[in-house]
Amino acid sequence: MAVTYVDDSGDVVATGLGRRDELPPTDMVTLAFDPRHDHQTGYAFQTNPSGWQGDFSTTDDDRNDRDYNGVWDVRTTVTATGVVCRVSNSILTGAITASPEPGQVWGVNVQRQIRRLSENGTWVSKPRGQRGEVSLYGHLIFEQPIAPPRRLELTPYVAARTAHQPSLSQESGASTGVDLRLGVGREQRCPRP
């Protein structure tokens, strides 16, 4: 899935890095989904022109929890006319088990924050003073069945270390391993409209 936002020039886009889930002072895009289409539960994925990642879940329509950490990937490119964000499709299927039938409906909203203008724009606007977030999302309709999510993810890694002290000998070492992420718990089906 690719999201492109256009600006006067790629030169004025605010970029920068930060720790995951700690909002950097940059331009930003947020993709929010209600995959159960219950108007209460949502998952939001945030990125900026530098590829920073943040995510959170929403319950009870407007209670955000930054402890949620989805498995997803993003690639960003700053161009002469703005920014292109390519987000892995795993964000669409990582939250729950997808329906094997076509015609599935999810809630969706997109927000763009422009730092230099102190401006936020959303696809579906929220009336001033109204409570709620997820219940206000627009609709995303899948004409084809959605592939079920992977319940297991393996990420191999290599770590190296070295310590050098002038009066002692040099110590070094290396290790390898695998990070394992396993989806546990009860799978839930998306309701049909």
C-alpha positions as CSV (number, residue, x, y, z in Angstrom):
1,M,0.0,0.0,0.0
2,A,1.4,3.4,-0.9
3,V,0.4,6.8,0.4
4,T,1.6,9.9,-1.4
5,Y,1.2,13.4,-0.1
6,V,2.0,16.4,-2.3
7,D,3.6,19.5,-1.0
8,D,4.9,22.7,-2.7
9,S,8.4,21.1,-2.8
10,G,10.2,18.2,-1.2
11,D,12.6,20.8,0.2
12,V,10.2,22.2,2.8
13,V,9.1,18.8,4.2
14,A,10.1,18.5,7.9
15,T,12.1,15.2,8.3
16,G,13.8,13.7,11.3
17,L,14.3,10.5,13.3
18,G,13.1,9.4,16.7
19,R,12.5,6.4,18.9
20,R,9.6,4.2,18.0
21,D,6.3,5.6,19.4
22,E,7.9,8.9,20.5
23,L,6.6,11.5,18.2
24,P,9.4,13.5,16.4
25,P,8.8,17.2,15.5
26,T,8.3,16.4,11.8
27,D,5.6,16.1,9.2
28,M,3.7,12.9,9.7
29,V,1.1,10.6,8.2
30,T,-1.3,8.4,10.2
31,L,-3.2,5.4,8.7
32,A,-6.0,4.3,11.0
33,F,-8.1,1.1,10.6
34,D,-11.2,-0.5,12.2
35,P,-10.8,-4.0,10.9
36,R,-13.6,-5.4,12.9
37,H,-15.9,-2.6,11.7
38,D,-17.3,-2.4,15.2
39,H,-16.9,1.4,15.4
40,Q,-15.0,0.9,18.7
41,T,-11.7,-0.8,18.1
42,G,-9.0,0.6,15.9
43,Y,-5.3,0.4,15.0
44,A,-3.2,3.4,13.9
45,F,0.1,3.3,12.1
46,Q,2.2,6.5,11.9
47,T,5.3,7.4,9.9
48,N,7.2,10.5,8.8
49,P,9.3,11.3,5.7
50,S,12.4,9.7,7.4
51,G,10.6,6.3,7.9
52,W,10.0,6.7,11.6
53,Q,7.4,4.3,13.0
54,G,4.8,4.7,15.7
55,D,1.6,2.8,16.3
56,F,-1.2,2.5,18.8
57,S,-4.5,0.8,19.4
58,T,-7.8,2.4,20.2
59,T,-10.6,0.9,22.3
60,D,-14.0,2.3,23.4
61,D,-14.0,4.6,20.3
62,D,-11.4,7.1,21.7
63,R,-9.0,5.5,24.3
64,N,-5.5,5.2,22.8
65,D,-2.9,2.8,24.0
66,R,0.7,3.2,22.8
67,D,1.7,-0.2,24.3
68,Y,0.4,-1.8,21.1
69,N,3.3,-2.7,18.8
70,G,2.3,-4.1,15.4
71,V,4.6,-5.9,13.1
72,W,4.9,-3.8,10.0
73,D,7.4,-2.1,7.7
74,V,7.5,1.3,5.9
75,R,9.7,2.8,3.2
76,T,9.6,6.5,2.5
77,T,11.0,8.7,-0.3
78,V,11.1,12.5,-0.4
79,T,10.6,13.7,-3.9
80,A,10.5,17.1,-5.6
81,T,6.7,17.2,-5.1
82,G,6.3,15.7,-1.6
83,V,6.6,12.3,0.1
84,V,5.8,8.8,-0.9
85,C,5.2,6.3,2.0
86,R,5.1,2.6,1.2
87,V,3.6,0.6,4.0
88,S,3.8,-3.2,4.2
89,N,0.4,-5.0,3.7
90,S,0.9,-6.8,7.0
91,I,-0.7,-3.8,8.8
92,L,-3.9,-4.8,7.1
93,T,-3.9,-8.3,8.3
94,G,-1.9,-8.3,11.5
95,A,-4.7,-7.3,13.9
96,I,-7.2,-10.1,13.3
97,T,-8.0,-13.0,11.1
98,A,-9.5,-11.9,7.8
99,S,-12.7,-13.1,6.3
100,P,-12.3,-15.6,3.4
101,E,-15.2,-13.9,1.6
102,P,-15.2,-10.8,-0.6
103,G,-17.0,-7.7,0.4
104,Q,-15.4,-7.2,3.8
105,V,-15.8,-3.7,5.2
106,W,-13.3,-1.9,7.5
107,G,-13.3,1.6,8.9
108,V,-10.4,3.8,7.7
109,N,-9.1,7.3,8.2
110,V,-5.9,9.0,7.1
111,Q,-4.3,12.1,8.8
112,R,-1.5,14.3,7.6
113,Q,0.4,16.7,9.8
114,I,2.3,19.5,8.3
115,R,4.8,20.8,10.9
116,R,5.8,24.2,9.4
117,L,2.1,25.2,9.1
118,S,1.0,23.7,12.4
119,E,-1.8,22.0,10.3
120,N,-3.6,18.7,10.6
121,G,-5.7,17.4,7.8
122,T,-7.9,14.2,7.9
123,W,-9.7,12.3,5.2
124,V,-12.8,12.1,7.4
125,S,-13.1,15.2,9.5
126,K,-14.3,15.3,13.1
127,P,-16.9,17.9,14.0
128,R,-15.7,20.3,16.7
129,G,-16.6,19.2,20.2
130,Q,-17.8,15.7,19.1
131,R,-16.4,12.7,21.1
132,G,-15.1,9.6,19.4
133,E,-12.6,8.6,16.8
134,V,-13.2,5.1,15.4
135,S,-16.9,5.6,15.0
136,L,-16.2,8.5,12.6
137,Y,-14.0,6.5,10.2
138,G,-14.9,6.2,6.5
139,H,-15.3,2.8,4.8
140,L,-12.7,0.6,3.1
141,I,-14.4,-2.2,1.1
142,F,-12.3,-5.2,-0.1
143,E,-13.7,-6.6,-3.3
144,Q,-11.4,-9.7,-3.1
145,P,-10.9,-11.9,0.0
146,I,-8.1,-10.9,2.3
147,A,-5.2,-13.3,2.8
148,P,-5.0,-14.5,6.4
149,P,-2.2,-13.0,8.5
150,R,1.0,-14.8,9.4
151,R,0.8,-15.9,13.0
152,L,4.6,-16.5,13.2
153,E,7.4,-14.1,12.3
154,L,11.1,-15.0,12.6
155,T,13.9,-12.3,12.3
156,P,17.5,-13.5,12.3
157,Y,20.2,-11.2,13.8
158,V,23.9,-11.0,14.3
159,A,25.5,-9.1,17.2
160,A,29.2,-8.3,17.5
161,R,31.1,-6.8,20.4
162,T,34.7,-5.7,21.1
163,A,36.4,-4.2,24.2
164,H,39.8,-2.7,24.1
165,Q,41.7,-1.4,27.1
166,P,45.4,-0.3,26.7
167,S,46.7,-2.2,29.7
168,L,44.7,-5.4,29.0
169,S,44.2,-7.6,26.0
170,Q,41.5,-7.0,23.5
171,E,38.2,-8.9,24.0
172,S,35.8,-9.5,21.2
173,G,33.0,-11.9,20.4
174,A,30.0,-12.4,18.2
175,S,26.6,-14.1,18.6
176,T,23.7,-15.0,16.4
177,G,20.1,-15.6,17.1
178,V,16.5,-15.3,16.0
179,D,13.8,-13.1,17.3
180,L,10.5,-14.9,17.4
181,R,7.1,-13.2,17.3
182,L,4.1,-15.5,17.7
183,G,0.5,-14.5,17.5
184,V,-1.3,-16.1,20.4
185,G,-4.8,-15.9,21.6
186,R,-8.2,-16.4,20.1
187,E,-8.5,-15.4,16.4
188,Q,-11.5,-13.3,15.6
189,R,-13.4,-13.1,12.3
190,C,-14.4,-9.8,10.7
191,P,-18.1,-9.5,10.5
192,R,-19.8,-9.0,7.1
193,P,-21.9,-5.9,6.6
